[in-house]
Amino acid sequence: MSNQTEIDTIPITVDFSGGLEMLFSNRRRHAVSLPAIDGAGKPANIAFLIDYLCKNLMKDPRTDLFVLDNHIRPGILVLINDADWELEGEEAYEIQPRDNILFVSTLHGG
């Protein structure tokens, strides 16, 4: 029998820049204890992290500046341990302990 219940959270670091930090209490870096299993009983992935961040960490009501149709808004780069998330499987990437996830807005108002 597996001891999955012993590992109920995954410690990760989430960083925001390019203006996204304003949506998250004006802090660039957040230490997050992410539930290891999503609501469907599957290992936590980036899609689950995005939803978790919106529900638990985002203090600003303008979630549309971060997500659009339940996906990361176009114009936001996502890096997983300094690698483009496209190389890691994007939203399907299963989060590992001590991962560093960086969200960078490339859109600038003017």
Legacy VTK file of the C-alpha trace (Angstrom):
# vtk DataFile Version 3.0
C-alpha trace
ASCII
DATASET POLYDATA
POINTS 110 float
0.000 0.000 0.000
1.285 3.454 -0.952
2.087 6.140 1.591
0.776 8.922 -0.647
-1.104 10.444 2.290
2.213 11.293 3.957
2.988 13.714 1.148
-0.002 16.024 1.088
1.742 19.191 -0.065
4.552 20.051 -2.449
6.837 22.950 -1.488
7.474 25.197 -4.493
8.458 28.768 -5.217
6.280 30.890 -7.466
7.611 34.166 -8.872
5.750 36.917 -10.712
7.226 39.765 -12.747
6.443 42.145 -15.576
3.624 43.673 -13.536
1.916 40.417 -12.498
3.161 40.868 -8.939
0.530 43.618 -8.507
-2.141 40.898 -8.668
-0.417 38.920 -5.912
-0.060 41.364 -2.985
2.722 43.288 -4.785
5.147 40.467 -3.967
7.364 38.901 -6.595
8.239 35.689 -4.731
5.877 33.369 -2.905
6.671 30.132 -1.071
3.702 27.881 -1.800
2.698 24.564 -0.253
0.655 23.160 -3.109
-1.660 20.196 -2.490
0.033 17.180 -4.072
-3.228 15.857 -5.503
-5.803 17.884 -7.437
-9.580 17.670 -7.000
-9.768 14.758 -9.441
-7.213 12.718 -7.488
-4.415 13.264 -10.019
-0.897 14.582 -9.302
-0.725 18.377 -9.146
0.209 19.955 -12.462
0.595 23.487 -13.803
-3.110 23.755 -14.707
-3.977 22.902 -11.080
-1.362 25.401 -9.834
-2.859 28.203 -11.945
-6.326 27.533 -10.518
-4.882 27.259 -7.001
-3.046 30.592 -7.355
-6.204 32.358 -8.529
-8.288 30.974 -5.660
-5.747 31.160 -2.827
-2.997 33.673 -3.574
-4.463 36.318 -5.889
-5.796 39.242 -3.874
-6.729 41.373 -6.887
-10.197 40.688 -8.356
-8.925 41.155 -11.942
-8.207 37.482 -12.600
-8.644 38.161 -16.330
-5.196 39.798 -16.277
-3.726 36.380 -15.405
-6.108 33.793 -16.873
-8.468 33.744 -19.825
-10.902 30.853 -20.318
-9.177 28.913 -17.486
-5.770 29.097 -19.198
-2.805 31.426 -18.778
-3.525 34.619 -20.666
-1.638 35.093 -23.949
1.390 37.315 -23.389
2.434 35.622 -20.160
5.607 33.557 -20.284
5.834 30.601 -17.928
9.203 29.197 -16.922
9.604 25.973 -14.974
13.037 25.841 -13.324
14.305 28.399 -15.870
13.022 26.397 -18.875
10.151 27.460 -21.125
7.068 25.516 -20.090
6.530 24.509 -23.728
9.575 22.240 -23.309
8.074 20.720 -20.157
4.554 19.921 -21.358
2.892 23.242 -20.473
-0.190 22.796 -18.238
0.278 19.006 -18.090
3.686 19.274 -16.359
3.509 17.493 -12.988
4.913 19.713 -10.280
7.892 18.401 -8.321
9.101 19.444 -4.846
11.211 22.617 -4.881
10.226 23.570 -8.433
10.493 27.248 -9.263
7.658 28.492 -11.447
8.008 31.976 -12.928
5.169 33.915 -14.580
6.299 36.936 -16.619
3.946 39.338 -18.335
5.288 40.491 -21.674
2.399 42.922 -22.165
3.009 46.533 -21.232
0.334 49.199 -20.974
0.949 52.545 -22.519
LINES 1 111
110 0 1 2 3 4 5 6 7 8 9 10 11 12 13 14 15 16 17 18 19 20 21 22 23 24 25 26 27 28 29 30 31 32 33 34 35 36 37 38 39 40 41 42 43 44 45 46 47 48 49 50 51 52 53 54 55 56 57 58 59 60 61 62 63 64 65 66 67 68 69 70 71 72 73 74 75 76 77 78 79 80 81 82 83 84 85 86 87 88 89 90 91 92 93 94 95 96 97 98 99 100 101 102 103 104 105 106 107 108 109
